[in-house]
Amino acid sequence: MKKPNNNKPSGSGKQQRAHPIQGSKEFTIIQHLLLGSSLHRFEAEALADHYLHSTISIIARKYGLEIPRKMAQVSTRFDSTTSVMRYWFNKSDIVIIFRHHKDWSIQRLPM
């Protein structure tokens, strides 16, 4: 006789949520990029995101986005430079985001 499968399904409900929660890291980064700004890891610190590369990866997978990126040189507080990845949304990414959030508009992004 087979035992019933009582294992929990893979991924929690939180991971499977289709819409970012207002005030979350994911929401904050999407909002910032929708305003036409680009972002690198040190700028993301001011938005309370200490692992920008992971947040970008999650957003890209969840919504099927391209999220263009390029290496950039930034100054450090030690009078030198370091390489960082800079991210931004292209037009197709913006279209996809607004398909997921029909109630959003560029003029009235949720704050």
C-alpha positions in Angstrom: 0.0 0.0 0.0 1.4 3.4 -1.0 1.8 6.1 1.6 0.2 9.5 0.8 2.7 12.2 -0.3 2.5 14.7 2.6 5.5 16.7 1.3 5.0 20.5 1.0 5.0 21.8 -2.6 8.2 23.3 -3.8 8.4 27.0 -3.3 6.5 28.9 -0.7 3.5 31.1 -1.4 5.7 34.1 -0.8 8.1 33.0 -3.6 5.2 32.3 -6.0 3.5 35.6 -5.5 3.0 37.3 -8.9 2.9 40.9 -7.6 5.6 42.6 -5.5 4.4 43.8 -2.1 4.6 47.6 -1.7 7.6 48.4 0.4 9.5 45.2 -0.4 13.0 45.3 -2.0 11.6 43.9 -5.2 8.9 46.6 -5.4 11.4 49.4 -4.6 13.9 48.3 -7.3 11.1 47.9 -9.9 9.8 51.3 -9.0 13.2 52.9 -9.2 13.9 51.3 -12.6 10.5 52.3 -14.0 11.3 55.9 -13.4 14.0 55.6 -16.0 16.9 55.4 -13.6 19.7 52.9 -13.8 21.2 51.3 -10.7 24.3 49.6 -9.4 25.0 47.8 -6.2 26.3 50.8 -4.2 23.3 53.0 -5.3 21.0 50.1 -4.3 22.3 50.3 -0.7 20.4 53.6 -0.3 17.3 51.6 -1.3 18.0 49.0 1.4 19.0 46.3 -1.1 22.4 44.8 -0.2 22.2 42.0 -2.8 21.1 43.8 -6.0 22.3 41.1 -8.3 20.0 38.6 -6.6 17.0 41.0 -6.6 17.5 41.7 -10.3 17.7 37.9 -11.0 14.4 37.3 -9.1 12.6 40.1 -10.9 13.9 39.0 -14.4 12.8 35.4 -13.8 9.5 36.2 -12.2 8.4 38.6 -15.0 10.4 37.2 -18.0 12.4 40.5 -18.3 15.6 41.1 -20.2 17.0 43.8 -17.8 20.0 45.1 -19.7 23.2 45.5 -17.9 26.8 46.6 -18.4 30.0 46.9 -16.4 30.8 50.4 -15.1 33.6 51.9 -13.1 32.7 53.8 -9.9 34.8 55.7 -7.4 35.3 54.2 -4.0 35.7 56.0 -0.7 39.4 54.9 -0.8 40.3 57.1 -3.8 40.3 54.3 -6.3 37.7 52.7 -8.7 36.0 49.4 -8.8 33.9 47.6 -11.4 30.2 47.2 -10.8 27.2 46.0 -12.9 24.7 48.7 -13.8 21.1 47.6 -14.5 18.1 49.4 -16.1 14.8 48.6 -17.8 14.5 48.7 -21.6 11.2 49.6 -23.3 10.1 46.0 -23.6 10.7 45.4 -19.9 8.5 48.4 -19.0 5.7 47.1 -21.3 5.9 43.7 -19.6 5.8 45.2 -16.1 2.8 47.3 -17.0 1.0 44.2 -18.4 1.4 42.6 -15.0 0.3 45.7 -13.2 -2.5 47.2 -15.3 -3.4 49.6 -12.4 0.1 51.3 -12.6 1.0 54.2 -14.9 4.3 56.1 -15.3 2.6 59.2 -14.0 1.1 57.5 -10.9 3.5 54.8 -9.7 2.5 53.5 -6.3 4.6 55.2 -3.7 
